[in-house]
Amino acid sequence: MEVGFLTVMLTVLSMVLLAVPAFILEKCKVLPESATKAFSAFLLFACQPFLTFMSFQRTEYQPSVLTNMLITAGLALAAHFVMVGLVLLLFAKKGADDRVRVVRFASVFGNCGFFGLPFLQSLFDTGEMLIYAAVFVAIYNLLSWTVGIWLITGDKKFIKIKKAFLNPPFLALCVSLPLFIILKQPLSSIGEAGTFLNDFFVKLTDSFNLLAEMTTPVSLSIVGIRLAQMKPKQLFGNGWVYCSSALKLLVFPLVAFAILMLFPSVNVEVKYCVFFSCAMPTATQTLLFAEHYGGDPYTASPAVLLNTCLSILTIPLMSLLLGFLG
């Protein structure tokens, strides 16, 4: 499985360009003030759950896939915990600063769902890869609502165990995985071709897939709107934002790369999934948590936007290491 530098760059660029229409519409004052809130709700409760579900509808079940899912979960946990330890060490004496607490979160938790899953689908378009990516997203959600909240608040009392499991992507995984194991085939393969039963499931999955494929344009539209609302000084004038960008876009994928090098026999699709998922830009959840839990939103918002812009260069740059992963 070979992926070229230019292919990766074009894939990232083609996705980021989807932010341009929303950027222009916001600058022209066409969109209502509540547009980002509506887009965010639709993205979280409709698009991403169906994207997770459809990730399991692109291949047939094999025991090796389940094994690789467990390996993906283990590697995702390892990469996140190493990165958490690193940021705690780097900012050990500045944990009381609101800006630093945002940087800690922004440096660890990336946009592996709204950006990562569509990116992997566009770059590889293999069923197994998307299944492993869905597992990575589940681990991300589990950790962001527990360890992530602790990083951004510094107080364990805010940790939300319930929300770590009762969120749309995780619930979608709880439905998709058992169905995948029980049926051992995509829904669209049920029944003989040309029968009513088969036609029903084909049309049903087509509808689900349309919602799943909306994840990328909707998520990037949110980025475009927020970018249009931000002044250049806010985006480029905060030194902490550059710190979070360096840690998230360069250090974290290097941490993942080092961990993956310790396990040469791991399936290559698992390796690529974990590596690229760790290389994704800062999650939009950074801003939501900063606003809700007393972090600095003036650091969180530009961190998300600048990370996304810089990822056009950093993700292809990091992809040059893929040759060493096998």
Residue pairs with C-beta under 8 A, 6 or more apart in sequence:
1 124
1 268
1 269
1 272
3 123
3 124
3 272
3 319
3 322
5 316
5 319
5 320
6 316
7 123
8 123
8 315
8 316
8 319
9 312
9 313
9 315
9 316
11 119
11 122
11 123
12 119
12 311
12 312
12 315
12 316
13 312
14 122
15 115
15 118
15 119
15 122
15 216
15 220
16 220
16 308
16 309
16 311
16 312
18 216
18 217
18 220
18 221
18 224
19 220
19 221
19 223
19 224
19 227
19 308
20 224
21 221
21 224
22 31
22 220
22 221
22 222
22 223
22 224
22 225
22 228
23 224
23 225
23 227
23 228
24 224
24 228
25 31
25 225
26 35
26 224
26 225
26 228
26 229
27 228
31 225
35 225
36 222
36 225
36 226
39 218
39 221
39 222
39 225
40 222
40 284
42 218
43 114
43 215
43 218
43 219
43 222
44 168
45 168
46 211
46 214
47 211
47 212
47 214
47 215
47 218
47 219
48 113
48 114
48 117
48 168
48 169
48 172
48 215
49 168
49 169
49 171
49 172
50 172
50 208
50 209
50 211
50 212
51 113
51 117
51 118
51 211
51 212
51 213
51 215
52 117
52 134
52 137
52 169
52 172
52 173
52 176
53 172
53 175
53 176
53 208
53 212
54 130
54 205
54 208
54 209
54 212
55 117
55 127
55 130
55 131
55 133
55 134
55 176
56 130
56 131
56 134
56 176
56 177
56 179
56 180
57 127
57 186
57 187
57 188
57 205
57 208
57 209
58 126
58 127
58 130
58 186
59 65
59 126
59 127
59 128
59 131
59 186
60 184
60 185
60 186
60 189
61 180
61 181
61 183
61 184
61 185
64 267
65 128
65 131
66 181
68 128
68 132
68 267
68 269
68 270
69 131
69 132
69 135
71 266
71 267
71 270
72 132
72 135
72 136
72 270
72 273
72 274
73 135
73 136
73 138
73 139
75 256
75 259
75 260
75 263
75 266
75 270
75 274
76 135
76 136
76 139
76 140
76 274
76 277
77 139
77 143
78 259
79 252
79 255
79 256
79 259
79 274
79 278
80 108
80 139
80 140
80 143
80 147
81 147
82 255
82 259
83 107
83 108
83 247
83 251
83 252
83 255
84 108
84 147
84 151
86 247
86 251
86 255
87 103
87 104
87 107
87 108
87 151
87 247
88 104
90 247
91 100
91 103
91 104
94 100
95 101
95 104
95 154
96 154
98 294
98 295
98 296
98 299
99 240
99 296
99 299
100 240
101 151
101 152
101 153
101 154
101 295
101 296
102 152
102 240
102 244
102 286
102 290
102 295
102 296
102 299
102 300
102 303
103 240
103 243
103 244
103 247
103 299
103 303
104 151
104 152
105 148
105 151
105 152
105 286
105 289
105 290
105 295
106 244
106 247
106 248
106 282
106 283
106 286
106 299
106 300
106 303
106 304
106 307
107 243
107 244
107 247
107 248
107 251
107 252
107 282
108 148
108 151
108 248
108 252
109 140
109 143
109 144
109 148
109 282
109 283
109 285
109 286
110 116
110 140
110 248
110 252
110 277
110 278
110 279
110 280
110 281
110 282
110 283
111 219
111 280
111 281
111 282
111 283
111 284
111 308
112 133
112 136
112 137
112 140
112 277
112 278
112 280
112 283
113 137
113 140
113 141
113 169
113 283
114 215
114 216
114 219
114 283
114 284
115 216
115 219
115 280
115 281
115 308
115 311
116 133
116 136
116 137
116 276
116 277
116 280
117 130
117 133
117 134
117 137
117 215
118 213
118 215
118 216
118 219
119 276
119 280
119 315
120 129
120 130
120 133
120 272
120 273
120 276
120 277
121 129
121 130
123 276
124 269
124 272
126 269
128 269
129 269
129 272
129 273
131 180
132 269
132 270
132 273
132 274
133 273
133 277
134 169
134 173
134 176
135 173
136 273
136 274
136 277
137 169
137 173
137 277
138 169
138 170
138 173
140 277
140 283
141 164
141 167
141 169
141 170
142 164
142 165
142 170
143 164
144 164
144 283
144 285
144 289
145 159
145 160
145 161
145 163
145 164
145 167
146 159
146 160
146 161
146 164
148 285
148 289
149 158
149 159
149 160
149 289
149 293
150 156
150 158
150 159
152 289
152 290
152 293
152 295
153 293
153 294
153 295
158 293
164 170
183 190
186 205
187 201
187 204
187 205
188 198
188 201
188 202
188 205
189 198
189 201
190 197
190 198
190 201
191 197
191 198
191 200
191 201
192 198
219 284
222 284
223 284
223 304
223 305
223 308
226 301
226 304
226 305
227 235
227 305
227 309
230 301
230 302
230 305
234 298
234 301
234 302
235 241
235 302
235 305
235 306
236 302
236 306
238 298
238 299
238 302
240 299
240 303
241 299
241 302
241 303
241 306
242 306
244 282
244 299
244 303
244 307
245 282
245 303
245 306
245 307
245 310
248 281
248 282
248 307
249 279
249 281
249 307
249 310
249 311
249 314
249 315
249 318
250 314
250 318
252 278
252 279
253 275
253 278
253 279
253 314
253 318
253 321
254 318
255 278
256 274
256 275
256 278
256 279
257 275
257 318
257 321
257 324
257 325
260 266
260 271
260 274
260 275
260 325
261 324
261 325
264 326
268 325
268 326
271 325
271 326
272 322
272 325
275 318
275 321
275 322
275 325
276 315
276 319
279 311
279 314
279 315
279 318
280 311
280 315
281 304
281 307
281 308
281 310
281 311
282 303
282 304
282 307
282 308
283 304
284 304
286 300
286 303
286 304
287 297
287 300
287 301
287 304
289 295
289 300
290 296
290 297
290 299
290 300
291 297
291 300
